[in-house]
Structures are given as structure tokens and as C-alpha cells.
Amino acid sequence: MVAKVFIDGAVGTTGLEIRERLEGRKELALVNLSETERKDATARARALNDADVVVLCLPDDAAREAVGLVQNPKVREI
């Protein structure tokens, strides 16, 4: 089974480093949002809820907001 991973904040330093470490792993599929989509709350919420694992590379307030968008109980947040 391939796990879907969404890195929220993937364009920041930490997000870029995590993405680099996870890219190419056959057991993972990275969920990507375009520049426009990552600023769109609906697209972001969809990515957060469609992933198996979400890695939050965001400032504290933004991370709390992101967790509030997750409604899928199967999503694991880091």
C-alpha cells in the first residue's frame, strides 16, 4: 500500500528538507499543491483530508488552523 503524504508548508526550509528526504520512496506518494492551490483554503482542506499523513511545517497559529481543517479521522498529523 502506498501512503499519501501531504506536507503543509512544503515551500519553507523545513518542508523542503522533509520533501527531499521523502521523494523517491516507493511506499509514499507526495501530495502536491500548485502555488495557487496552496493559498486556496478549499484545495488545502481537500489535500489535508485526502492524505494518510500530514506533516505540518507551519508557524503555530497556521498549524492550529490546518488541524482544524482536518475532518477525516484516519488522517495522522505530525
DSSP file (Angstrom, degrees, kcal/mol; ACC not computed):
  #  RESIDUE AA STRUCTURE BP1 BP2  ACC     N-H-->O    O-->H-N    N-H-->O    O-->H-N    TCO  KAPPA ALPHA  PHI   PSI    X-CA   Y-CA   Z-CA
    1    1 A M              0   0    0      0, 0.0     2,-0.6     0, 0.0     0, 0.0   0.000 360.0 360.0 360.0 135.9    0.0    0.0    0.0
    2    2 A V        -     0   0    0     26,-0.1     2,-0.4     2,-0.0    26,-0.2  -0.853 360.0-142.9 -97.2 123.3    1.2    3.5   -0.9
    3    3 A A  E     -a   28   0A   0     24,-2.6    26,-2.7    -2,-0.6     2,-0.5  -0.702  11.3-133.3 -87.4 134.6    0.6    6.1    1.8
    4    4 A K  E     -a   29   0A   0     -2,-0.4    48,-2.4    24,-0.2    49,-2.1  -0.771  23.5-167.7 -89.2 127.7   -0.3    9.6    0.7
    5    5 A V  E     -ab  30  53A   0     24,-2.5    26,-3.2    -2,-0.5     2,-0.5  -0.965   7.5-167.1-120.2 128.2    1.7   12.3    2.5
    6    6 A F  E     -ab  31  54A   0     47,-2.4    49,-2.5    -2,-0.5     2,-0.8  -0.969   7.2-157.4-114.5 124.1    0.9   16.0    2.3
    7    7 A I  E >   - b   0  55A   0     24,-0.6     3,-1.1    -2,-0.5     2,-0.8  -0.879   8.5-156.7-100.9 105.8    3.5   18.4    3.6
    8    8 A D  E 3  S+ b   0  56A   0     47,-2.1    49,-3.1    -2,-0.8    -2,-0.0  -0.752  86.8  26.5 -85.7 113.8    1.6   21.6    4.5
    9    9 A G  T >  S+     0   0    0     -2,-0.8     3,-1.6    47,-0.2     6,-0.5   0.648  77.1 153.7 102.7  27.4    4.3   24.3    4.3
   10   10 A A  T <   +     0   0    0     -3,-1.1     9,-0.1     1,-0.3    -2,-0.1   0.595  64.4  61.3 -67.9 -11.5    6.4   22.4    1.8
   11   11 A V  T 3  S+     0   0    0      4,-0.1    -1,-0.3     5,-0.1     2,-0.1   0.534  88.6  87.3 -94.8  -5.4    7.9   25.6    0.3
   12   12 A G  S <> S-     0   0    0     -3,-1.6     4,-2.9    45,-0.2     5,-0.2  -0.350  96.8 -96.0 -83.9 172.4    9.6   26.6    3.6
   13   13 A T  H  > S+     0   0    0      1,-0.2     4,-2.0     2,-0.2     5,-0.2   0.924 123.5  41.5 -56.1 -51.5   13.0   25.4    4.7
   14   14 A T  H  > S+     0   0    0      1,-0.2     4,-2.5     2,-0.2    -1,-0.2   0.921 115.4  50.8 -65.6 -43.9   11.8   22.6    6.9
   15   15 A G  H  > S+     0   0    0     -6,-0.5     4,-2.7    42,-0.2    -2,-0.2   0.898 109.7  50.6 -60.4 -41.6    9.2   21.5    4.4
   16   16 A L  H  X S+     0   0    0     -4,-2.9     4,-2.3    -7,-0.2    -1,-0.2   0.901 110.9  48.8 -63.5 -40.9   11.7   21.4    1.5
   17   17 A E  H  X S+     0   0    0     -4,-2.0     4,-1.8    -5,-0.2    -2,-0.2   0.909 113.0  46.6 -66.5 -41.9   14.1   19.3    3.6
   18   18 A I  H  X S+     0   0    0     -4,-2.5     4,-1.8     2,-0.2     5,-0.2   0.932 112.0  51.0 -65.8 -44.7   11.4   16.8    4.5
   19   19 A R  H  X S+     0   0    0     -4,-2.7     4,-2.4     1,-0.2    -2,-0.2   0.922 108.6  52.5 -57.0 -44.9   10.1   16.6    0.9
   20   20 A E  H  < S+     0   0    0     -4,-2.3    -1,-0.2     1,-0.2    -2,-0.2   0.882 110.0  48.1 -59.7 -39.6   13.6   16.0   -0.3
   21   21 A R  H  < S+     0   0    0     -4,-1.8    -1,-0.2     1,-0.2    -2,-0.2   0.807 116.8  42.3 -71.8 -29.2   14.0   13.1    2.2
   22   22 A L  H >< S+     0   0    0     -4,-1.8     3,-1.8    -3,-0.2    -2,-0.2   0.729  88.3 105.1 -91.3 -23.5   10.7   11.5    1.3
   23   23 A E  T 3< S+     0   0    0     -4,-2.4     3,-0.1     1,-0.2     6,-0.1  -0.277  83.1  22.7 -59.5 140.6   10.9   11.9   -2.5
   24   24 A G  T 3  S+     0   0    0      1,-0.3     2,-0.5     4,-0.1    -1,-0.2   0.362  83.5 134.6  86.6  -6.0   11.6    8.8   -4.4
   25   25 A R    X   -     0   0    0     -3,-1.8     3,-1.3     1,-0.1    -1,-0.3  -0.670  48.9-149.3 -78.4 125.9   10.3    6.4   -1.7
   26   26 A K  T 3  S+     0   0    0     -2,-0.5    -1,-0.1     1,-0.3    -2,-0.0   0.738  92.7  57.5 -69.9 -24.2    8.2    3.8   -3.3
   27   27 A E  T 3  S+     0   0    0    -25,-0.1   -24,-2.6    -3,-0.0     2,-0.4   0.455 103.5  64.6 -86.9   0.3    5.9    3.4   -0.3
   28   28 A L  E <   -a    3   0A   0     -3,-1.3     2,-0.5   -26,-0.2   -24,-0.2  -0.953  58.3-163.5-126.5 144.0    4.9    7.0   -0.3
   29   29 A A  E     -a    4   0A   0    -26,-2.7   -24,-2.5    -2,-0.4     2,-0.4  -0.983  21.9-141.0-121.9 117.5    3.1    9.3   -2.7
   30   30 A L  E     -a    5   0A   0     -2,-0.5     2,-0.5   -26,-0.2   -24,-0.2  -0.634   9.3-138.7 -81.6 130.9    3.6   13.0   -2.0
   31   31 A V  E     -a    6   0A   0    -26,-3.2   -24,-0.6    -2,-0.4     2,-0.4  -0.785  24.1-164.5 -88.5 125.0    0.5   15.2   -2.5
   32   32 A N        -     0   0    0     -2,-0.5     2,-0.4   -26,-0.1   -26,-0.0  -0.893  10.6-162.2-115.3 141.9    1.5   18.5   -4.2
   33   33 A L        -     0   0    0     -2,-0.4    11,-0.0     2,-0.0    -2,-0.0  -0.949  23.5-120.7-116.7 142.7   -0.4   21.7   -4.5
   34   34 A S     >  -     0   0    0     -2,-0.4     4,-2.5     1,-0.1     5,-0.2  -0.223  37.4 -97.3 -68.9 169.8    0.3   24.4   -7.1
   35   35 A E  H  > S+     0   0    0      1,-0.2     4,-0.6     2,-0.2    -1,-0.1   0.898 127.4  45.9 -55.6 -43.2    1.2   27.9   -5.9
   36   36 A T  H >4 S+     0   0    0      1,-0.2     3,-0.9     2,-0.2     4,-0.4   0.913 112.2  50.6 -67.6 -43.7   -2.4   29.0   -6.4
   37   37 A E  H >4 S+     0   0    0      1,-0.2     3,-1.3     2,-0.2     7,-0.4   0.856 101.6  60.4 -65.7 -35.3   -3.9   25.9   -4.7
   38   38 A R  H 3< S+     0   0    0     -4,-2.5    -1,-0.2     1,-0.3    -2,-0.2   0.727 107.2  47.1 -69.1 -17.3   -1.7   26.2   -1.6
   39   39 A K  T << S+     0   0    0     -3,-0.9     2,-0.6    -4,-0.6    -1,-0.3   0.492  95.1  91.2 -93.4  -7.0   -3.3   29.7   -1.0
   40   40 A D    <>  -     0   0    0     -3,-1.3     4,-2.5    -4,-0.4     5,-0.2  -0.815  66.3-154.1 -95.4 116.9   -6.8   28.3   -1.6
   41   41 A A  H  > S+     0   0    0     -2,-0.6     4,-2.6     1,-0.2     5,-0.2   0.849  93.9  51.6 -59.9 -37.0   -8.4   27.1    1.7
   42   42 A T  H  > S+     0   0    0      2,-0.2     4,-2.2     1,-0.2    -1,-0.2   0.929 112.0  45.0 -67.5 -45.0  -10.7   24.6   -0.2
   43   43 A A  H  > S+     0   0    0      2,-0.2     4,-2.2     1,-0.2    -2,-0.2   0.897 114.8  49.3 -65.1 -40.3   -7.8   23.0   -2.1
   44   44 A R  H  X S+     0   0    0     -4,-2.5     4,-2.7    -7,-0.4    -2,-0.2   0.920 110.4  49.7 -64.9 -44.6   -5.7   22.9    1.1
   45   45 A A  H  X S+     0   0    0     -4,-2.6     4,-2.1    -5,-0.2    -2,-0.2   0.896 110.2  51.7 -61.4 -40.4   -8.5   21.3    3.1
   46   46 A R  H  X S+     0   0    0     -4,-2.2     4,-1.8     2,-0.2    -1,-0.2   0.932 111.5  46.4 -62.3 -45.7   -9.0   18.7    0.4
   47   47 A A  H  X S+     0   0    0     -4,-2.2     4,-1.2     1,-0.2    -2,-0.2   0.905 111.7  51.8 -63.8 -41.6   -5.3   17.8    0.4
   48   48 A L  H  < S+     0   0    0     -4,-2.7    -1,-0.2     1,-0.2    -2,-0.2   0.882 115.7  40.8 -61.7 -38.9   -5.3   17.6    4.2
   49   49 A N  H  < S+     0   0    0     -4,-2.1    -1,-0.2     1,-0.2    -2,-0.2   0.687 112.4  54.0 -86.6 -19.6   -8.3   15.3    4.3
   50   50 A D  H  < S+     0   0    0     -4,-1.8    -1,-0.2    -5,-0.2    -2,-0.2   0.669  93.4  88.7 -86.1 -18.2   -7.2   13.1    1.3
   51   51 A A     <  -     0   0    0     -4,-1.2   -46,-0.2    -5,-0.2     3,-0.1  -0.382  66.6-147.6 -79.8 156.9   -3.8   12.3    2.8
   52   52 A D  S    S+     0   0    0    -48,-2.4    24,-2.1     1,-0.3     2,-0.4   0.805  91.7  22.6 -84.4 -37.3   -2.9    9.4    5.1
   53   53 A V  E     -bc   5  76A   0    -49,-2.1   -47,-2.4    22,-0.2     2,-0.5  -0.997  68.7-162.4-133.9 135.7   -0.3   11.5    6.9
   54   54 A V  E     -bc   6  77A   0     22,-3.2    24,-3.0    -2,-0.4     2,-0.6  -0.978   4.5-158.8-118.5 128.0    0.0   15.3    7.1
   55   55 A V  E     -b    7   0A   0    -49,-2.5   -47,-2.1    -2,-0.5     2,-0.8  -0.938  12.2-150.0-106.4 118.7    3.3   16.9    8.0
   56   56 A L  E     +b    8   0A   0     -2,-0.6     2,-0.4   -49,-0.2   -47,-0.2  -0.798  23.3 170.4 -95.5 110.0    2.7   20.5    9.3
   57   57 A C        +     0   0    0    -49,-3.1   -42,-0.2    -2,-0.8   -45,-0.2  -0.570  44.6 112.4-112.8  63.9    5.7   22.7    8.6
   58   58 A L  S    S-     0   0    0     -2,-0.4    -2,-0.1     1,-0.1   -49,-0.0  -0.853  75.6 -86.6-133.2 160.1    3.9   25.9    9.6
   59   59 A P     >  -     0   0    0      0, 0.0     4,-2.5     0, 0.0     5,-0.2  -0.318  55.9 -97.9 -61.8 159.3    4.0   28.6   12.3
   60   60 A D  H  > S+     0   0    0      1,-0.2     4,-2.4     2,-0.2     5,-0.2   0.872 121.3  46.8 -51.8 -49.7    2.0   27.6   15.4
   61   61 A D  H  > S+     0   0    0      1,-0.2     4,-2.0     2,-0.2    -1,-0.2   0.906 114.5  47.3 -63.0 -41.7   -1.2   29.6   14.5
   62   62 A A  H  > S+     0   0    0      2,-0.2     4,-2.3     1,-0.2    -1,-0.2   0.865 110.6  52.7 -67.9 -35.5   -1.2   28.3   10.9
   63   63 A A  H  X S+     0   0    0     -4,-2.5     4,-2.4     2,-0.2    -2,-0.2   0.908 108.7  49.7 -66.2 -41.6   -0.7   24.7   12.1
   64   64 A R  H  X S+     0   0    0     -4,-2.4     4,-1.7    -5,-0.2    -2,-0.2   0.902 110.8  50.5 -62.5 -40.0   -3.6   25.0   14.5
   65   65 A E  H  X S+     0   0    0     -4,-2.0     4,-0.8     2,-0.2    -2,-0.2   0.919 109.8  50.5 -62.5 -43.6   -5.7   26.3   11.7
   66   66 A A  H >X S+     0   0    0     -4,-2.3     3,-1.1     1,-0.2     4,-0.7   0.913 107.7  52.2 -62.4 -43.8   -4.7   23.4    9.5
   67   67 A V  H >< S+     0   0    0     -4,-2.4     3,-0.9     1,-0.3    -1,-0.2   0.868 104.8  57.7 -60.9 -35.4   -5.5   20.9   12.1
   68   68 A G  H 3< S+     0   0    0     -4,-1.7    -1,-0.3     1,-0.2    -2,-0.2   0.729 100.9  57.0 -66.5 -21.7   -9.0   22.5   12.3
   69   69 A L  H << S+     0   0    0     -3,-1.1     2,-0.5    -4,-0.8    -1,-0.2   0.666  84.5  97.4 -82.0 -17.5   -9.5   21.8    8.6
   70   70 A V    <<  +     0   0    0     -3,-0.9   -24,-0.1    -4,-0.7   -21,-0.0  -0.623  34.9 156.9 -79.5 120.4   -8.9   18.0    9.1
   71   71 A Q        +     0   0    0     -2,-0.5    -1,-0.2   -26,-0.2   -22,-0.0   0.489  44.9  97.6-116.1 -12.2  -12.2   16.2    9.3
   72   72 A N    >   -     0   0    0      1,-0.1     3,-1.6     2,-0.0    -2,-0.0  -0.709  62.0-154.6 -81.1 114.7  -11.1   12.8    8.2
   73   73 A P  T 3  S+     0   0    0      0, 0.0    -1,-0.1     0, 0.0    -3,-0.0   0.630  89.9  63.5 -67.7 -10.8  -10.5   10.7   11.4
   74   74 A K  T 3  S+     0   0    0    -25,-0.1     2,-0.2     2,-0.1    -2,-0.0   0.620  78.8 103.7 -86.7 -12.9   -8.0    8.5    9.6
   75   75 A V    <   -     0   0    0     -3,-1.6     2,-0.5   -22,-0.1   -22,-0.2  -0.503  60.1-151.9 -72.4 134.3   -5.6   11.3    8.8
   76   76 A R  E     -c   53   0A   0    -24,-2.1   -22,-3.2    -2,-0.2     2,-0.4  -0.929   9.4-153.4-107.6 130.0   -2.5   11.4   11.0
   77   77 A E  E      c   54   0A   0     -2,-0.5   -22,-0.2   -24,-0.2   -24,-0.0  -0.853 360.0 360.0-108.1 137.9   -0.9   14.8   11.7
   78   78 A I              0   0    0    -24,-3.0   -23,-0.2    -2,-0.4    -1,-0.1   0.279 360.0 360.0-121.7 360.0    2.8   15.4   12.5
